Amino acid sequence: CTGALVLACAGRLDGLEATTHHLAFDELRAVAPRTTVREEARIVDDGRVILSSGVSAGIDMSLHLVARLLGDDLALETARYMEYEGDWRRVRRRE
């Protein structure tokens, strides 16, 4: 849920958008002042770093990554196999 904090402390989120668990937004802002914290986003994908806002959002993030790497069809098949009905396509992607 709070892996963004580890990346932020290592300076890997400077200049990027990020999200994390809702209870850690203020901490993320404190350790990463050059990062734009997106509280409304379940997933943020800047092309190199993908972050999610919690455990269930981690499932969404995983399906997003499958879609990005292997295509939407396989991601949809994976979601069906898992009987997962979440809306994993709501991603804030940096263009």
Disulfide bonds with the S-S distance in Angstrom:
none
